[in-house]
Amino acid sequence: MHDILFERQTDWAPKPRSQTAFVSYAEELGLNVEQFENDLDRDDVDEKIDRHYQTGVSSGVDSTPTFHHLN
């Protein structure tokens, strides 16, 4: 899935409903689509991602990858 997401980023990134593309990729890879969709909708995962994002923002991360130079 990782490789497909990066290889096809220009296909799904500009679309407002990229979840549809992600599910089709899961099908293509032979993943358990029901489990995949359930995992996409988990609130605890959204909260964890948001916490990590906020930590990055407060640390001055503004792109990926980011390198922090110690002075």
VMD Tcl script that draws the C-alpha trace (Angstrom):
set ca {
  {0.00 0.00 0.00}
  {2.85 2.36 0.85}
  {4.31 2.07 -2.64}
  {0.97 2.55 -4.39}
  {0.14 5.64 -2.32}
  {3.41 7.31 -3.31}
  {3.39 6.13 -6.94}
  {-0.18 7.33 -7.50}
  {-0.17 10.41 -5.31}
  {-0.99 12.71 -8.24}
  {-4.11 10.60 -8.89}
  {-5.63 10.72 -5.39}
  {-4.16 13.84 -3.72}
  {-6.17 16.48 -5.62}
  {-9.47 14.64 -5.19}
  {-11.86 15.54 -2.35}
  {-12.74 11.87 -1.69}
  {-9.40 10.12 -1.76}
  {-10.75 7.38 0.53}
  {-12.48 5.86 -2.51}
  {-9.11 5.52 -4.24}
  {-7.55 4.02 -1.11}
  {-10.25 1.35 -0.94}
  {-9.70 0.48 -4.60}
  {-5.96 0.13 -3.91}
  {-6.75 -2.17 -0.98}
  {-8.91 -4.31 -3.29}
  {-6.14 -4.36 -5.90}
  {-3.67 -5.58 -3.28}
  {-6.03 -8.28 -2.03}
  {-6.39 -6.75 1.42}
  {-9.37 -7.41 3.66}
  {-11.42 -4.44 2.41}
  {-13.95 -4.57 5.24}
  {-11.17 -4.37 7.85}
  {-9.42 -1.67 5.84}
  {-12.57 0.48 5.73}
  {-13.14 -0.06 9.45}
  {-9.59 1.01 10.20}
  {-9.96 4.14 8.04}
  {-12.97 5.17 10.14}
  {-11.40 4.62 13.57}
  {-11.52 7.76 15.72}
  {-8.55 6.66 17.82}
  {-6.36 6.56 14.72}
  {-7.50 10.05 13.68}
  {-6.72 11.32 17.18}
  {-3.26 9.72 17.15}
  {-2.45 11.24 13.75}
  {-3.64 14.66 14.93}
  {-1.48 14.43 18.08}
  {1.57 13.58 15.98}
  {0.78 16.40 13.56}
  {0.40 18.92 16.37}
  {3.68 17.76 17.91}
  {5.40 18.33 14.58}
  {3.87 21.76 14.15}
  {4.90 22.83 17.64}
  {8.43 21.60 16.88}
  {8.64 23.68 13.70}
  {8.14 20.86 11.22}
  {6.75 22.30 8.00}
  {7.59 19.65 5.41}
  {8.53 16.01 4.92}
  {11.26 15.02 5.41}
  {12.38 17.58 7.97}
  {15.85 17.84 9.39}
  {16.43 19.58 12.68}
  {19.85 21.06 13.19}
  {21.07 21.35 16.74}
  {23.05 24.49 17.47}
}
mol new
graphics top color blue
foreach p $ca { graphics top sphere $p radius 0.5 }
foreach p [lrange $ca 0 end-1] q [lrange $ca 1 end] { graphics top cylinder $p $q radius 0.2 }
display resetview
